[in-house]
């Protein structure tokens, strides 16, 4: 269960999502997890859809 850190355009951490992903590292890549985190941030209203492309993502420890 990787933790995906979501940061705004200024590099400020806005949320960390723990994403359950069966097959992580084989079938599911970091890019898949980043897209899931992006969708979650939009759904949670942490960012508007028109500004979601400004987010950055990283796998946290």
PQR file of N, CA, C, O and H, with PARSE charges and radii, in Angstrom:
ATOM      1  N   UNK A   1       0.838  -1.178   0.000 -0.4000 1.5000
ATOM      2  CA  UNK A   1       0.000   0.000   0.000 -0.0000 2.0000
ATOM      3  C   UNK A   1       0.883   1.242   0.000  0.5500 1.7000
ATOM      4  O   UNK A   1       1.291   1.718   1.059 -0.5500 1.4000
ATOM      5  N   UNK A   2       1.166   1.743  -1.139 -0.4000 1.5000
ATOM      6  CA  UNK A   2       2.014   2.931  -1.200 -0.0000 2.0000
ATOM      7  C   UNK A   2       1.273   4.194  -0.766  0.5500 1.7000
ATOM      8  O   UNK A   2       0.062   4.319  -0.951 -0.5500 1.4000
ATOM      9  H   UNK A   2       0.834   1.356  -2.000  0.4000 1.0000
ATOM     10  N   UNK A   3       2.020   5.114  -0.193 -0.4000 1.5000
ATOM     11  CA  UNK A   3       1.505   6.440   0.136 -0.0000 2.0000
ATOM     12  C   UNK A   3       1.875   7.372  -1.002  0.5500 1.7000
ATOM     13  O   UNK A   3       3.038   7.458  -1.396 -0.5500 1.4000
ATOM     14  H   UNK A   3       3.003   5.013  -0.043  0.4000 1.0000
ATOM     15  N   UNK A   4       0.878   8.069  -1.527 -0.4000 1.5000
ATOM     16  CA  UNK A   4       1.115   9.000  -2.621 -0.0000 2.0000
ATOM     17  C   UNK A   4       0.939  10.418  -2.091  0.5500 1.7000
ATOM     18  O   UNK A   4      -0.146  10.805  -1.657 -0.5500 1.4000
ATOM     19  H   UNK A   4      -0.067   7.999  -1.208  0.4000 1.0000
ATOM     20  N   UNK A   5       2.023  11.182  -2.133 -0.4000 1.5000
ATOM     21  CA  UNK A   5       1.995  12.580  -1.690 -0.0000 2.0000
ATOM     22  C   UNK A   5       1.535  13.454  -2.850  0.5500 1.7000
ATOM     23  O   UNK A   5       2.034  13.344  -3.969 -0.5500 1.4000
ATOM     24  H   UNK A   5       2.904  10.868  -2.485  0.4000 1.0000
ATOM     25  N   UNK A   6       0.571  14.326  -2.556 -0.4000 1.5000
ATOM     26  CA  UNK A   6       0.044  15.247  -3.560 -0.0000 2.0000
ATOM     27  C   UNK A   6       0.471  16.656  -3.150  0.5500 1.7000
ATOM     28  O   UNK A   6       0.179  17.107  -2.043 -0.5500 1.4000
ATOM     29  H   UNK A   6       0.165  14.415  -1.646  0.4000 1.0000
ATOM     30  N   UNK A   7       1.161  17.338  -4.052 -0.4000 1.5000
ATOM     31  CA  UNK A   7       1.650  18.687  -3.764 -0.0000 2.0000
ATOM     32  C   UNK A   7       1.081  19.672  -4.771  0.5500 1.7000
ATOM     33  O   UNK A   7       0.843  19.331  -5.930 -0.5500 1.4000
ATOM     34  H   UNK A   7       1.398  16.971  -4.952  0.4000 1.0000
ATOM     35  N   UNK A   8       0.865  20.902  -4.309 -0.4000 1.5000
ATOM     36  CA  UNK A   8       0.340  21.941  -5.200 -0.0000 2.0000
ATOM     37  C   UNK A   8       1.456  22.509  -6.071  0.5500 1.7000
ATOM     38  O   UNK A   8       2.594  22.043  -6.013 -0.5500 1.4000
ATOM     39  H   UNK A   8       1.058  21.179  -3.368  0.4000 1.0000
ATOM     40  N   UNK A   9       1.131  23.503  -6.865 -0.4000 1.5000
ATOM     41  CA  UNK A   9       2.090  24.090  -7.808 -0.0000 2.0000
ATOM     42  C   UNK A   9       3.298  24.707  -7.109  0.5500 1.7000
ATOM     43  O   UNK A   9       4.372  24.817  -7.699 -0.5500 1.4000
ATOM     44  H   UNK A   9       0.207  23.882  -6.912  0.4000 1.0000
ATOM     45  N   UNK A  10       3.118  25.113  -5.838 -0.4000 1.5000
ATOM     46  CA  UNK A  10       4.218  25.703  -5.075 -0.0000 2.0000
ATOM     47  C   UNK A  10       5.048  24.654  -4.338  0.5500 1.7000
ATOM     48  O   UNK A  10       6.017  24.995  -3.660 -0.5500 1.4000
ATOM     49  H   UNK A  10       2.245  25.023  -5.358  0.4000 1.0000
ATOM     50  N   UNK A  11       4.674  23.385  -4.466 -0.4000 1.5000
ATOM     51  CA  UNK A  11       5.406  22.320  -3.795 -0.0000 2.0000
ATOM     52  C   UNK A  11       4.927  22.042  -2.378  0.5500 1.7000
ATOM     53  O   UNK A  11       5.559  21.280  -1.647 -0.5500 1.4000
ATOM     54  H   UNK A  11       3.886  23.109  -5.017  0.4000 1.0000
ATOM     55  N   UNK A  12       3.816  22.654  -1.984 -0.4000 1.5000
ATOM     56  CA  UNK A  12       3.272  22.453  -0.648 -0.0000 2.0000
ATOM     57  C   UNK A  12       2.444  21.174  -0.624  0.5500 1.7000
ATOM     58  O   UNK A  12       1.583  20.966  -1.479 -0.5500 1.4000
ATOM     59  H   UNK A  12       3.302  23.273  -2.577  0.4000 1.0000
ATOM     60  N   UNK A  13       2.710  20.323   0.356 -0.4000 1.5000
ATOM     61  CA  UNK A  13       1.959  19.078   0.508 -0.0000 2.0000
ATOM     62  C   UNK A  13       0.519  19.410   0.865  0.5500 1.7000
ATOM     63  O   UNK A  13       0.261  20.102   1.850 -0.5500 1.4000
ATOM     64  H   UNK A  13       3.409  20.491   1.050  0.4000 1.0000
ATOM     65  N   UNK A  14      -0.419  18.915   0.062 -0.4000 1.5000
ATOM     66  CA  UNK A  14      -1.829  19.181   0.361 -0.0000 2.0000
ATOM     67  C   UNK A  14      -2.550  17.941   0.873  0.5500 1.7000
ATOM     68  O   UNK A  14      -3.570  18.057   1.553 -0.5500 1.4000
ATOM     69  H   UNK A  14      -0.209  18.353  -0.738  0.4000 1.0000
ATOM     70  N   UNK A  15      -2.034  16.754   0.556 -0.4000 1.5000
ATOM     71  CA  UNK A  15      -2.651  15.534   1.073 -0.0000 2.0000
ATOM     72  C   UNK A  15      -1.762  14.344   0.744  0.5500 1.7000
ATOM     73  O   UNK A  15      -1.002  14.367  -0.223 -0.5500 1.4000
ATOM     74  H   UNK A  15      -1.206  16.660   0.004  0.4000 1.0000
ATOM     75  N   UNK A  16      -1.870  13.309   1.561 -0.4000 1.5000
ATOM     76  CA  UNK A  16      -1.213  12.037   1.278 -0.0000 2.0000
ATOM     77  C   UNK A  16      -2.288  10.967   1.234  0.5500 1.7000
ATOM     78  O   UNK A  16      -3.056  10.810   2.183 -0.5500 1.4000
ATOM     79  H   UNK A  16      -2.488  13.291   2.347  0.4000 1.0000
ATOM     80  N   UNK A  17      -2.342  10.241   0.147 -0.4000 1.5000
ATOM     81  CA  UNK A  17      -3.308   9.166  -0.009 -0.0000 2.0000
ATOM     82  C   UNK A  17      -2.596   7.834   0.127  0.5500 1.7000
ATOM     83  O   UNK A  17      -1.526   7.632  -0.448 -0.5500 1.4000
ATOM     84  H   UNK A  17      -1.718  10.369  -0.624  0.4000 1.0000
ATOM     85  N   UNK A  18      -3.191   6.920   0.893 -0.4000 1.5000
ATOM     86  CA  UNK A  18      -2.718   5.548   0.937 -0.0000 2.0000
ATOM     87  C   UNK A  18      -3.620   4.767  -0.013  0.5500 1.7000
ATOM     88  O   UNK A  18      -4.816   4.607   0.233 -0.5500 1.4000
ATOM     89  H   UNK A  18      -4.060   7.084   1.361  0.4000 1.0000
ATOM     90  N   UNK A  19      -3.035   4.292  -1.084 -0.4000 1.5000
ATOM     91  CA  UNK A  19      -3.824   3.660  -2.136 -0.0000 2.0000
ATOM     92  C   UNK A  19      -3.587   2.153  -2.114  0.5500 1.7000
ATOM     93  O   UNK A  19      -2.454   1.680  -2.194 -0.5500 1.4000
ATOM     94  H   UNK A  19      -2.064   4.422  -1.284  0.4000 1.0000
ATOM     95  N   UNK A  20      -4.682   1.421  -2.004 -0.4000 1.5000
ATOM     96  CA  UNK A  20      -4.627  -0.032  -2.065 -0.0000 2.0000
ATOM     97  C   UNK A  20      -4.531  -0.440  -3.524  0.5500 1.7000
ATOM     98  O   UNK A  20      -5.413  -0.121  -4.321 -0.5500 1.4000
ATOM     99  H   UNK A  20      -5.603   1.806  -1.939  0.4000 1.0000
ATOM    100  N   UNK A  21      -3.482  -1.131  -3.870 -0.4000 1.5000
ATOM    101  CA  UNK A  21      -3.282  -1.486  -5.272 -0.0000 2.0000
ATOM    102  C   UNK A  21      -2.703  -2.894  -5.363  0.5500 1.7000
ATOM    103  O   UNK A  21      -1.500  -3.098  -5.199 -0.5500 1.4000
ATOM    104  H   UNK A  21      -2.765  -1.390  -3.222  0.4000 1.0000
ATOM    105  N   UNK A  22      -3.574  -3.853  -5.624 -0.4000 1.5000
ATOM    106  CA  UNK A  22      -3.124  -5.222  -5.836 -0.0000 2.0000
ATOM    107  C   UNK A  22      -2.396  -5.263  -7.175  0.5500 1.7000
ATOM    108  O   UNK A  22      -2.938  -4.833  -8.194 -0.5500 1.4000
ATOM    109  H   UNK A  22      -4.551  -3.687  -5.757  0.4000 1.0000
ATOM    110  N   UNK A  23      -1.202  -5.768  -7.172 -0.4000 1.5000
ATOM    111  CA  UNK A  23      -0.421  -5.810  -8.399 -0.0000 2.0000
ATOM    112  C   UNK A  23       0.509  -4.621  -8.561  0.5500 1.7000
ATOM    113  O   UNK A  23       1.069  -4.411  -9.637 -0.5500 1.4000
ATOM    114  H   UNK A  23      -0.762  -6.117  -6.345  0.4000 1.0000
ATOM    115  N   UNK A  24       0.679  -3.833  -7.486 -0.4000 1.5000
ATOM    116  CA  UNK A  24       1.569  -2.670  -7.566 -0.0000 2.0000
ATOM    117  C   UNK A  24       2.992  -3.133  -7.873  0.5500 1.7000
ATOM    118  O   UNK A  24       3.511  -4.046  -7.232 -0.5500 1.4000
ATOM    119  H   UNK A  24       0.224  -4.003  -6.612  0.4000 1.0000
ATOM    120  N   UNK A  25       3.596  -2.507  -8.834 -0.4000 1.5000
ATOM    121  CA  UNK A  25       4.962  -2.830  -9.219 -0.0000 2.0000
ATOM    122  C   UNK A  25       5.036  -3.782 -10.395  0.5500 1.7000
ATOM    123  O   UNK A  25       6.074  -3.887 -11.048 -0.5500 1.4000
ATOM    124  H   UNK A  25       3.175  -1.765  -9.354  0.4000 1.0000
ATOM    125  N   UNK A  26       3.940  -4.478 -10.670 -0.4000 1.5000
ATOM    126  CA  UNK A  26       3.923  -5.371 -11.825 -0.0000 2.0000
ATOM    127  C   UNK A  26       2.905  -4.871 -12.845  0.5500 1.7000
ATOM    128  O   UNK A  26       3.275  -4.472 -13.949 -0.5500 1.4000
ATOM    129  H   UNK A  26       3.096  -4.392 -10.140  0.4000 1.0000
ATOM    130  N   UNK A  27       1.634  -4.891 -12.480 -0.4000 1.5000
ATOM    131  CA  UNK A  27       0.588  -4.426 -13.390 -0.0000 2.0000
ATOM    132  C   UNK A  27       0.277  -2.951 -13.197  0.5500 1.7000
ATOM    133  O   UNK A  27      -0.083  -2.256 -14.147 -0.5500 1.4000
ATOM    134  H   UNK A  27       1.334  -5.215 -11.583  0.4000 1.0000
ATOM    135  N   UNK A  28       0.415  -2.478 -11.974 -0.4000 1.5000
ATOM    136  CA  UNK A  28       0.078  -1.087 -11.652 -0.0000 2.0000
ATOM    137  C   UNK A  28       1.368  -0.311 -11.402  0.5500 1.7000
ATOM    138  O   UNK A  28       2.166  -0.665 -10.535 -0.5500 1.4000
ATOM    139  H   UNK A  28       0.707  -3.043 -11.202  0.4000 1.0000
ATOM    140  N   UNK A  29       1.551   0.739 -12.169 -0.4000 1.5000
ATOM    141  CA  UNK A  29       2.768   1.547 -12.072 -0.0000 2.0000
ATOM    142  C   UNK A  29       2.527   2.784 -11.204  0.5500 1.7000
ATOM    143  O   UNK A  29       1.398   3.056 -10.795 -0.5500 1.4000
ATOM    144  H   UNK A  29       0.903   1.027 -12.874  0.4000 1.0000
ATOM    145  N   UNK A  30       3.588   3.520 -10.933 -0.4000 1.5000
ATOM    146  CA  UNK A  30       3.457   4.782 -10.211 -0.0000 2.0000
ATOM    147  C   UNK A  30       2.531   5.738 -10.950  0.5500 1.7000
ATOM    148  O   UNK A  30       1.760   6.462 -10.321 -0.5500 1.4000
ATOM    149  H   UNK A  30       4.505   3.300 -11.265  0.4000 1.0000
ATOM    150  N   UNK A  31       2.598   5.749 -12.265 -0.4000 1.5000
ATOM    151  CA  UNK A  31       1.743   6.646 -13.056 -0.0000 2.0000
ATOM    152  C   UNK A  31       0.261   6.345 -12.820  0.5500 1.7000
ATOM    153  O   UNK A  31      -0.557   7.262 -12.746 -0.5500 1.4000
ATOM    154  H   UNK A  31       3.224   5.161 -12.776  0.4000 1.0000
ATOM    155  N   UNK A  32      -0.079   5.068 -12.702 -0.4000 1.5000
ATOM    156  CA  UNK A  32      -1.459   4.700 -12.388 -0.0000 2.0000
ATOM    157  C   UNK A  32      -1.859   5.265 -11.020  0.5500 1.7000
ATOM    158  O   UNK A  32      -2.945   5.821 -10.859 -0.5500 1.4000
ATOM    159  H   UNK A  32       0.585   4.323 -12.762  0.4000 1.0000
ATOM    160  N   UNK A  33      -0.969   5.114 -10.049 -0.4000 1.5000
ATOM    161  CA  UNK A  33      -1.261   5.596  -8.691 -0.0000 2.0000
ATOM    162  C   UNK A  33      -1.379   7.119  -8.669  0.5500 1.7000
ATOM    163  O   UNK A  33      -2.230   7.662  -7.965 -0.5500 1.4000
ATOM    164  H   UNK A  33      -0.086   4.663 -10.180  0.4000 1.0000
ATOM    165  N   UNK A  34      -0.536   7.808  -9.430 -0.4000 1.5000
ATOM    166  CA  UNK A  34      -0.593   9.261  -9.480 -0.0000 2.0000
ATOM    167  C   UNK A  34      -1.926   9.725 -10.073  0.5500 1.7000
ATOM    168  O   UNK A  34      -2.510  10.705  -9.610 -0.5500 1.4000
ATOM    169  H   UNK A  34       0.155   7.367 -10.002  0.4000 1.0000
ATOM    170  N   UNK A  35      -2.396   9.019 -11.092 -0.4000 1.5000
ATOM    171  CA  UNK A  35      -3.681   9.367 -11.700 -0.0000 2.0000
ATOM    172  C   UNK A  35      -4.825   9.140 -10.708  0.5500 1.7000
ATOM    173  O   UNK A  35      -5.765   9.932 -10.650 -0.5500 1.4000
ATOM    174  H   UNK A  35      -1.921   8.224 -11.468  0.4000 1.0000
ATOM    175  N   UNK A  36      -4.744   8.058  -9.931 -0.4000 1.5000
ATOM    176  CA  UNK A  36      -5.761   7.802  -8.899 -0.0000 2.0000
ATOM    177  C   UNK A  36      -5.753   8.902  -7.849  0.5500 1.7000
ATOM    178  O   UNK A  36      -6.811   9.373  -7.433 -0.5500 1.4000
ATOM    179  H   UNK A  36      -3.981   7.414  -9.978  0.4000 1.0000
ATOM    180  N   UNK A  37      -4.569   9.313  -7.419 -0.4000 1.5000
ATOM    181  CA  UNK A  37      -4.448  10.372  -6.416 -0.0000 2.0000
ATOM    182  C   UNK A  37      -4.980  11.693  -6.968  0.5500 1.7000
ATOM    183  O   UNK A  37      -5.623  12.455  -6.246 -0.5500 1.4000
ATOM    184  H   UNK A  37      -3.709   8.930  -7.757  0.4000 1.0000
ATOM    185  N   UNK A  38      -4.715  11.963  -8.233 -0.4000 1.5000
ATOM    186  CA  UNK A  38      -5.224  13.183  -8.874 -0.0000 2.0000
ATOM    187  C   UNK A  38      -6.746  13.187  -8.870  0.5500 1.7000
ATOM    188  O   UNK A  38      -7.368  14.194  -8.530 -0.5500 1.4000
ATOM    189  H   UNK A  38      -4.193  11.344  -8.819  0.4000 1.0000
ATOM    190  N   UNK A  39      -7.346  12.062  -9.248 -0.4000 1.5000
ATOM    191  CA  UNK A  39      -8.814  11.954  -9.242 -0.0000 2.0000
ATOM    192  C   UNK A  39      -9.359  12.119  -7.827  0.5500 1.7000
ATOM    193  O   UNK A  39     -10.385  12.771  -7.631 -0.5500 1.4000
ATOM    194  H   UNK A  39      -6.841  11.244  -9.524  0.4000 1.0000
ATOM    195  N   UNK A  40      -8.686  11.537  -6.846 -0.4000 1.5000
ATOM    196  CA  UNK A  40      -9.116  11.673  -5.454 -0.0000 2.0000
ATOM    197  C   UNK A  40      -9.064  13.126  -4.994  0.5500 1.7000
ATOM    198  O   UNK A  40      -9.974  13.599  -4.313 -0.5500 1.4000
ATOM    199  H   UNK A  40      -7.853  11.007  -7.005  0.4000 1.0000
ATOM    200  N   UNK A  41      -8.001  13.829  -5.365 -0.4000 1.5000
ATOM    201  CA  UNK A  41      -7.866  15.233  -4.960 -0.0000 2.0000
ATOM    202  C   UNK A  41      -8.979  16.085  -5.558  0.5500 1.7000
ATOM    203  O   UNK A  41      -9.477  17.003  -4.906 -0.5500 1.4000
ATOM    204  H   UNK A  41      -7.262  13.444  -5.918  0.4000 1.0000
ATOM    205  N   UNK A  42      -9.368  15.789  -6.782 -0.4000 1.5000
ATOM    206  CA  UNK A  42     -10.477  16.514  -7.415 -0.0000 2.0000
ATOM    207  C   UNK A  42     -11.783  16.181  -6.704  0.5500 1.7000
ATOM    208  O   UNK A  42     -12.558  17.078  -6.371 -0.5500 1.4000
ATOM    209  H   UNK A  42      -8.964  15.043  -7.311  0.4000 1.0000
ATOM    210  N   UNK A  43     -12.027  14.891  -6.472 -0.4000 1.5000
ATOM    211  CA  UNK A  43     -13.260  14.460  -5.802 -0.0000 2.0000
ATOM    212  C   UNK A  43     -13.364  15.012  -4.380  0.5500 1.7000
ATOM    213  O   UNK A  43     -14.455  15.347  -3.918 -0.5500 1.4000
ATOM    214  H   UNK A  43     -11.397  14.163  -6.743  0.4000 1.0000
ATOM    215  N   UNK A  44     -12.223  15.105  -3.690 -0.4000 1.5000
ATOM    216  CA  UNK A  44     -12.202  15.637  -2.324 -0.0000 2.0000
ATOM    217  C   UNK A  44     -12.225  17.164  -2.297  0.5500 1.7000
ATOM    218  O   UNK A  44     -12.192  17.776  -1.230 -0.5500 1.4000
ATOM    219  H   UNK A  44     -11.337  14.833  -4.066  0.4000 1.0000
ATOM    220  N   UNK A  45     -12.282  17.772  -3.486 -0.4000 1.5000
ATOM    221  CA  UNK A  45     -12.330  19.222  -3.655 -0.0000 2.0000
ATOM    222  C   UNK A  45     -11.113  19.943  -3.069  0.5500 1.7000
ATOM    223  O   UNK A  45     -11.215  21.054  -2.550 -0.5500 1.4000
ATOM    224  H   UNK A  45     -12.309  17.275  -4.353  0.4000 1.0000
ATOM    225  N   UNK A  46      -9.960  19.276  -3.169 -0.4000 1.5000
ATOM    226  CA  UNK A  46      -8.709  19.896  -2.747 -0.0000 2.0000
ATOM    227  C   UNK A  46      -8.134  20.772  -3.853  0.5500 1.7000
ATOM    228  O   UNK A  46      -7.320  21.663  -3.609 -0.5500 1.4000
ATOM    229  H   UNK A  46      -9.878  18.373  -3.591  0.4000 1.0000
ATOM    230  N   UNK A  47      -8.579  20.494  -5.078 -0.4000 1.5000
ATOM    231  CA  UNK A  47      -8.134  21.244  -6.244 -0.0000 2.0000
ATOM    232  C   UNK A  47      -9.258  21.176  -7.282  0.5500 1.7000
ATOM    233  O   UNK A  47      -9.985  20.185  -7.360 -0.5500 1.4000
ATOM    234  H   UNK A  47      -9.240  19.770  -5.277  0.4000 1.0000
ATOM    235  N   UNK A  48      -9.388  22.232  -8.068 -0.4000 1.5000
ATOM    236  CA  UNK A  48     -10.389  22.210  -9.130 -0.0000 2.0000
ATOM    237  C   UNK A  48      -9.839  21.413 -10.312  0.5500 1.7000
ATOM    238  O   UNK A  48      -8.627  21.265 -10.469 -0.5500 1.4000
ATOM    239  H   UNK A  48      -8.798  23.036  -8.004  0.4000 1.0000
ATOM    240  N   UNK A  49     -10.739  20.911 -11.126 -0.4000 1.5000
ATOM    241  CA  UNK A  49     -10.318  20.098 -12.264 -0.0000 2.0000
ATOM    242  C   UNK A  49      -9.442  20.878 -13.238  0.5500 1.7000
ATOM    243  O   UNK A  49      -8.536  20.310 -13.848 -0.5500 1.4000
ATOM    244  H   UNK A  49     -11.724  21.031 -10.998  0.4000 1.0000
ATOM    245  N   UNK A  50      -9.705  22.177 -13.389 -0.4000 1.5000
ATOM    246  CA  UNK A  50      -8.899  22.965 -14.322 -0.0000 2.0000
ATOM    247  C   UNK A  50      -7.497  23.259 -13.796  0.5500 1.7000
ATOM    248  O   UNK A  50      -6.637  23.691 -14.564 -0.5500 1.4000
ATOM    249  H   UNK A  50     -10.442  22.638 -12.894  0.4000 1.0000
ATOM    250  N   UNK A  51      -7.243  23.036 -12.497 -0.4000 1.5000
ATOM    251  CA  UNK A  51      -5.903  23.269 -11.935 -0.0000 2.0000
ATOM    252  C   UNK A  51      -5.209  21.969 -11.541  0.5500 1.7000
ATOM    253  O   UNK A  51      -4.097  21.988 -11.014 -0.5500 1.4000
ATOM    254  H   UNK A  51      -7.942  22.685 -11.873  0.4000 1.0000
ATOM    255  N   UNK A  52      -5.865  20.844 -11.796 -0.4000 1.5000
ATOM    256  CA  UNK A  52      -5.310  19.550 -11.372 -0.0000 2.0000
ATOM    257  C   UNK A  52      -3.996  19.214 -12.069  0.5500 1.7000
ATOM    258  O   UNK A  52      -3.180  18.477 -11.517 -0.5500 1.4000
ATOM    259  H   UNK A  52      -6.769  20.828 -12.224  0.4000 1.0000
ATOM    260  N   UNK A  53      -3.780  19.736 -13.260 -0.4000 1.5000
ATOM    261  CA  UNK A  53      -2.530  19.460 -13.972 -0.0000 2.0000
ATOM    262  C   UNK A  53      -1.327  20.150 -13.339  0.5500 1.7000
ATOM    263  O   UNK A  53      -0.188  19.855 -13.699 -0.5500 1.4000
ATOM    264  H   UNK A  53      -4.443  20.336 -13.708  0.4000 1.0000
ATOM    265  N   UNK A  54      -1.566  21.067 -12.400 -0.4000 1.5000
ATOM    266  CA  UNK A  54      -0.474  21.752 -11.709 -0.0000 2.0000
ATOM    267  C   UNK A  54       0.064  20.930 -10.525  0.5500 1.7000
ATOM    268  O   UNK A  54       1.107  21.260  -9.960 -0.5500 1.4000
ATOM    269  H   UNK A  54      -2.492  21.307 -12.108  0.4000 1.0000
ATOM    270  N   UNK A  55      -0.653  19.864 -10.158 -0.4000 1.5000
ATOM    271  CA  UNK A  55      -0.232  19.040  -9.034 -0.0000 2.0000
ATOM    272  C   UNK A  55       0.999  18.219  -9.379  0.5500 1.7000
ATOM    273  O   UNK A  55       1.231  17.868 -10.535 -0.5500 1.4000
ATOM    274  H   UNK A  55      -1.500  19.596 -10.617  0.4000 1.0000
ATOM    275  N   UNK A  56       1.780  17.922  -8.353 -0.4000 1.5000
ATOM    276  CA  UNK A  56       2.889  16.993  -8.511 -0.0000 2.0000
ATOM    277  C   UNK A  56       2.682  15.856  -7.514  0.5500 1.7000
ATOM    278  O   UNK A  56       2.006  16.025  -6.499 -0.5500 1.4000
ATOM    279  H   UNK A  56       1.591  18.207  -7.413  0.4000 1.0000
ATOM    280  N   UNK A  57       3.265  14.706  -7.809 -0.4000 1.5000
ATOM    281  CA  UNK A  57       3.046  13.510  -7.016 -0.0000 2.0000
ATOM    282  C   UNK A  57       4.364  12.818  -6.736  0.5500 1.7000
ATOM    283  O   UNK A  57       5.310  12.908  -7.518 -0.5500 1.4000
ATOM    284  H   UNK A  57       3.814  14.569  -8.634  0.4000 1.0000
ATOM    285  N   UNK A  58       4.410  12.115  -5.592 -0.4000 1.5000
ATOM    286  CA  UNK A  58       5.584  11.324  -5.245 -0.0000 2.0000
ATOM    287  C   UNK A  58       5.129  10.170  -4.369  0.5500 1.7000
ATOM    288  O   UNK A  58       4.159  10.277  -3.619 -0.5500 1.4000
ATOM    289  H   UNK A  58       3.641  12.042  -4.957  0.4000 1.0000
ATOM    290  N   UNK A  59       5.853   9.068  -4.480 -0.4000 1.5000
ATOM    291  CA  UNK A  59       5.608   7.932  -3.594 -0.0000 2.0000
ATOM    292  C   UNK A  59       6.316   8.252  -2.285  0.5500 1.7000
ATOM    293  O   UNK A  59       7.531   8.445  -2.252 -0.5500 1.4000
ATOM    294  H   UNK A  59       6.642   8.982  -5.089  0.4000 1.0000
ATOM    295  N   UNK A  60       5.539   8.304  -1.211 -0.4000 1.5000
ATOM    296  CA  UNK A  60       6.088   8.621   0.105 -0.0000 2.0000
ATOM    297  C   UNK A  60       6.530   7.375   0.852  0.5500 1.7000
ATOM    298  O   UNK A  60       6.213   6.248   0.472 -0.5500 1.4000
ATOM    299  H   UNK A  60       4.552   8.147  -1.238  0.4000 1.0000
ATOM    300  N   UNK A  61       7.268   7.612   1.921 -0.4000 1.5000
ATOM    301  CA  UNK A  61       7.788   6.496   2.700 -0.0000 2.0000
ATOM    302  C   UNK A  61       6.916   6.014   3.785  0.5500 1.7000
ATOM    303  O   UNK A  61       7.275   5.075   4.495 -0.5500 1.4000
ATOM    304  H   UNK A  61       7.525   8.527   2.229  0.4000 1.0000
TER
END
